[in-house]
Amino acid sequence: MEFLTILKRTNDNNKGPKFNLLAFLENKLSFIFESLKTFTYICFMEFKEAKNKFVQTWGALGSQWGINKTMAQIHALLMVSNEVVSMEDIMDELQISRGNASMNLRALMDWGIVYKEYKAGERREFFTAEKDLDELAVKISRERSKREIKPALKILKEVSTIESGNSAEEKHFVDQTSKLYDFVLKADNMLDKMTEFNENWLGRLVLKIMK
């Protein structure tokens, strides 16, 4: 109603209403622009907060699959970045030193889940993470087997093949460690077959159809 009233008054030759109309439009446009700025700011903050929450949570879960917190946070940051990220940006985003960033990036590259990339005309180093989740799972499984299961198997084989004496305690020890060795060996062999199957193109096709 206010807008219609002002428009009606502008039909008169009085300069006052024309000035009021301009003031009214300026106020309305100012309100719209401020609302858009506020909405954009809120959306930006929501993205930043969501990204930070993901990086922090992934970092906390890093120990569950055999890496430290900072290493997992770097991996999370690279995984959700749509472009390659420089070491300087990683340092700034996670508030870590160059030495810390460099050490953990090398470790992630050893795992095969982070890659170094170069840009023409840039002296800085850039990094990106494995984006294929199936491939990521395969590489993590293979590394965990190499770093955790294989060494455990070696120890179990050594302790389970000792010559047991006549005591019941010694016989029980050899019997239990032998069973444990067989169980872990079967689990490791199954894991190897699953990763090999997933690397095969036909296997990946079947897995995608089953999903």
BALOVEX-55068 format. One record per residue: x, y negated, z of N, C-alpha, C in turn; residue in three letters. Coordinates in steps of 0.1 Angstrom, whole numbers, plus 5000, padded with zeros to 4 digits. Atoms other than C-alpha are relative to their C-alpha. Last residue first. Layout:
N
XYZXYZXYZALA ...
% end
This chain:
211
500350114991526155104942498649944998LYS 500649954988526155444925499749895010MET 501449955003526655294891499350055012ILE 500850125002529655094904498550044997LYS 500350074987531155404919499149884998LEU 501049924992530755594887499749945013VAL 501350015007532455324867498950075008LEU 500650134997535255304892498749984994ARG 500450004986535855674889499449875004GLY 501249934999535955654852499450015014LEU 501050095006538555374853498650085001TRP 500349955013540755574877498849934995ASN 499150065009542055364906499650044986GLU 500550135002539055464927500849924990ASN 501350005007539855824923499549864997PHE 499749965014543455774933498850004992GLU 499450125006542255584964500450034986THR 501050105002539855864973500649884993MET 500849965012542456134967498949894997LYS 499250015012544955954990499250034988ASP 499850145003542355915017500749984987LEU 501350045005541456285015500149854997MET 500149955014545156375018498749954994ASN 499150085008545456145049499950054985ASP 500650135002542456305065500849914991ALA 501249995009543756655058499349864998LYS 499549975013547156565073498850014990LEU 499550135006545556405103500550024986VAL 501250095001543556725111500549874993PHE 500849955011546556965104498849904997ASP 499250025012548856755127499150044988TYR 500150155003546156745154500849974987LEU 501350035004545857125153499849854996LYS 500149945013549557165155498649974994SER 499350095009549756915184499950064986THR 500850125001547057115203500749914990GLN 501249975006548757455198499249874997ASP 499749975014552257335205498750024993VAL 499450135006551157165238500250034985PHE 501250095002548957465248500549884993HIS 500849945011551957705243498849914997LYS 499350025013554157475264499250064988GLU 500050145004551557455292500749974987GLU 501350045007550957825292499949864996ALA 501050064992554557895299498849964993SER 501049914995556458145279498949945008ASN 499649904991558357905258498950095004GLY 500750004987557257725227500650115009SER 500249864995559757675199499449995014GLU 499049964990559257325186499750145004ILE 499249885005557157295154501150045010THR 500849885000554357075169500850124995SER 500449964986556656795181499250134999VAL 498849974992558356745147499650075013GLU 499449885006555156775126501250045008LYS 500849884996553356535149500650134995LEU 499849974985556256285146499250125004ILE 498649964999556256295107500250045015LYS 499949865005552456275106501450065002LEU 500649914990552455965128500150154996ALA 499149994989554955795104499450095011PRO 498949925004552655885074501050015012LYS 500349855000549555765092501250084996ILE 500549954988550655415102499950155000GLU 499450064988552755225077499650075013ARG 498550005000552255435046500649955013LYS 499649865000548555515053501650005001SER 500249954986547855155063500550155001ARG 499050054991549455045030499950055014GLU 498749945004547355275009501149955009ARG 500049864996544155185027501450064997SER 499950004985544854815023500150145005ILE 498650044996545654854986500250005015LYS 499149895004542455064979501449965005VAL 500249894990540254814999501050114997ALA 499550044987541654524979499950115010LEU 498549995001541154704946500649965014GLU 499749865001537454754955501550025000ASP 500149944987537154394967500350155000LEU 500849885001538454254935500050075013ASP 501450034999539653904944499150124999LYS 500849905008543253984952498549975002GLU 500249874993544753664967499250094990ALA 501449965001546253354951499950145006THR 500449864996549453164957498550024998PHE 501449984998551252854944499750155002PHE 500449875002554952754946498550015004GLU 500649934988555852394942499650144996ARG 498849944993558152264914499550085012ARG 500150004986555152194891501250075006GLU 499750144996555552104854500049995015GLY 499150075009553752424843500249865006ALA 500650095009552152594872501049924992LYS 499350125003553552904889499149914991TYR 500250055013551853194906500749874998GLU 499550135002552653414936499849964985LYS 499150015012550353704943500549854999TYR 499850145003548553824975501149994989VAL 501350065001547154164981500049854998ILE 500650005013550154374973498649944999GLY 501249924999551054455009499350014986TRP 499549864998554554325002498850105001ASP 499649965013552854004989500650145000MET 501249975008551053975022500350044986LEU 500649884995554354005040498750044993ALA 499249895005555953745018499550135005ARG 500349995014553053505025500850124994LEU 501349925002553453575062499650014986ASN 499849864995557153475063498750084998MET 499149935009556653165041500150155004SER 500749985013553753035061500850094991ALA 501149914997555553075094499250044988ASN 499449874998558752915080498950115003GLY 499649955013556752625066500650145002ARG 498750045005555052565099500350064987SER 498949914997551352615106501349954994ILE 499250074990548352375108501150105005GLN 499949924988546052615090500949945011LEU 501449954997544852375062500150085014GLU 500850114995548152175062498650055004ASP 499450054987550452475060499049895006MET 500249904990548252635033500449955014ILE 501550004997548152315013499750105011ASP 500250124992551952295015498649995004GLU 499649984986552252655004499749885009MET 498650024997550252574973500350035014SER 499750094989546852724966501549995003VAL 498849964993545552884934500349895010VAL 498850035007541952794926501350055008GLU 500349985014538552924936501249974991ASN 499650125008539752954972499850034986SER 501250085003537753214992500349884992VAL 501049925005540553484991498749924996MET 499749985014543353234996498950084993LEU 500050135007541953115029500250014985LEU 501450045000541153465041499949874992ALA 500749925010544653585032498649964998HIS 499550045013546253295051499350084989ILE 500650135003544053365081500449954986GLN 501449985004544953735080499349874996ALA 500049935012548653665081498650014994MET 499650105010548153415109500050064986THR 501150105001546253675130500349904989LYS 500150104990548753955125498949904997ASN 499250125003548254255102499749905012ILE 498649995000547154625107500949884997GLY 499549925011543554665097501549974998TRP 500849885002541854585130500650084987GLN 499349894993544654335138499350134998SER 498849965007543354105111500650125007GLY 500249865004539854085126501250064994LEU 500249924988540653765145499950154997ALA 498849994993542053615113499950085013GLY 499249905007538953705094501450025007TRP 500549874997536953525121500850114993THR 499849964986539053215119499650145004GLN 498649994999539053195081500450055014VAL 499649885007535253255080501550035002PHE 500549894992534552995106500450134994LYS 499249984989536752745088499650125009ASN 498749955004534952805056501050025011LYS 500249865004531552765072501350074996ALA 500249934988532652445090499950154997GLU 498750004993534052295058499950095013LYS 499049925007530952395039501350015007PHE 500549864999528552265065501050094993GLU 499749964987530551935068499650155001MET 498549985000530351885030500450065014PHE 499749895008526551945031501550035000CYS 500449884992526151705060500350124992ILE 499049984989528251435042499650135008TYR 498749955005526251485010501050025011THR 500249865004522951445029501350064995PHE 500149924988524251135047499850154996THR 498749994994525350975014500050095012LYS 499249915008522051064998501450015005LEU 500549864998520150915027500850104992SER 499549964987522250595025499650155004GLU 498649985002521550564988500650055013PHE 499849885009517750614993501550034999ILE 500449894992517650355022500350144993PHE 498949984990519650105002499750125009SER 498949945006517250154973501250035010LEU 500349865004514250094995501250074994LYS 500149924988515749785011499850154997ASN 498649984994516849644978500050085012GLU 499349915009513349704963501450035005LEU 500649874998511749524992500750114993PHE 499549964987514149234990499450145003ALA 498549975001513549204953500550055013LEU 500049885007509749214959501550054998LEU 500449894991510048954986500150134993ASN 498949974991511848724963499850115009PHE 499049935008509148764937501350035008LYS 500249865001506648694965501050074991PRO 499849924987508248364973499850154998GLY 498749945000508548234937500250095013LYS 499350044988504848164934501350085000ASN 498850085003503748194898500849965012ASN 500150154998501248464907501349944996ASP 500750055012501548814891499849855001ASN 499050045010504148894917499349944988THR 499650144997501448904944501049954990ARG 501150095003499949214929500449865002LYS 500150005014503349394930498949914995LEU 498950085005503749304966500049984985ILE 500450144996500349444975501149914995THR 501050055009501149764956499649865003LEU 499450015013504449824974499049944990PHE 499150125000502849765008500649974986GLU 500850125000500050005000500949875000MET 
% end
